[in-house]
Amino acid sequence: VLSHLKSHLLRAHQQLGKSATHSRKFWCYLGEESKDCCDFKRDHLCAMTSNPSPVDARIREYIRRDIQDSRANSRHSDLDTVRCGLGDIVDVLSNNITQKDVQGLAARIKRRKRATSNDLIRLSKAFMRNSDNISTFIRIPGAVNVIIKEFTGQDADLKLWATECLCNLSLGDDFCCEKVALLAGTYLLAYVKSSNKHLARLCLWVLCNLVSGGGKPLKILMSQEIVRELIAVVQNDFDENIKNECLNCLELIVSHEEDILSEADNVIVIRAATEEKNPQTLGGIQLLYRYLSGRDFQLPDVTNLTAIIHFCTQYLTNFPPKAPTRDIALGFVLYAIRILGNCTSLQEEAAHIFIQGFQEKPLSDTINHLLVATMQEEVTKELIWFVGSLHNSPFPVVRQYLERDSLVHNTRFPIITSF
């Protein structure tokens, strides 16, 4: 390219017969050797550039791009210097933090008995980046107490940053979760009802992290009546997103071992699911299904069992239920069929309660109504499974009913194209 440029410029020099000083910016690409033999006057430069060669145009384009890139980089650098607390600088510092840095931060906030927003941001990112950072911090006496202090303080911004720290701390081992549950559990449950929706959701995330592992952290929260507090949120007019987060947390609780719930907690959970007047989501019946599946769909308490059977039967006989969308209505039908099918096949008392509800109106009429009203293959498959479960039932009360209302002959199932 340089040799071509050199010969090109020499020919131009011979044609013009005059010399001038060329732009200094151009010589940085040609070198000093070409400069002596290619010296043109400025007034003839326009004559050359009016129809530039492809090589000239390419070099000029490279120069323009280089200048544009350098200006863009300069602008970004200038912006970063004035946004120390918000931008890339904080992220770089947080991503590169080590266990030694965590120890230094813990010692500093202990000494000052307070934490700044920058301290909390760096700690939160450090906890999320490496579990060893969590173990290092939580085992420094008094360090977590400073975060709890900011979490329960009056500064709204520090409260949010401290909650994020607790959320990431709750990703640690059992010892870490136990300490967070013990020191912050009651405050977390109180802030779930906060008017600050972002704070309430963060608190629910912390609670979900704590209860998911079970063990002692869950027992501590159960002693603080977490079930009662979360059900109170579900049953009142709180934000729907907060309600869903509460139901997710409750599902995690009931999925653990059966003895984790007291008798009072069992009653609270069943009432919360069966007494929901105008359900906006599937959360209530999903919670009920998870609760029953953790107990093999067998309940010794007849009162609770009766409430569940009547609740599910009502949704099937009165379809569509009061729900904001058809998808939610269909979801309730599917869950109700699964609950009834499992309960009636495993517990004779449940089968007896269910059959009593169809003494006047045949069960086959309800099934045919559901098939026509839903027109969904998913519902059809669930009903086929349910009818088969009833016909294979070992309980006398079910066999006696089927002699009067043969579901195989009286139901009109459509053709299913796929299984």
PyMOL commands that set and color helices and strands:
alter all, ss='L'
color gray80, all
select helices_A, chain A and resi 2-16+24-30+32-37+42-49+54-81+88-95+99-112+117-129+131-138+143-151+156-169+174-191+197-212+215-223+226-235+240-254+258-260+263-274+283-293+302-317+326-346+348-356+363-374+377-391+396-404+407-410
alter helices_A, ss='H'
color red, helices_A
deselect
rebuild
show_as cartoon
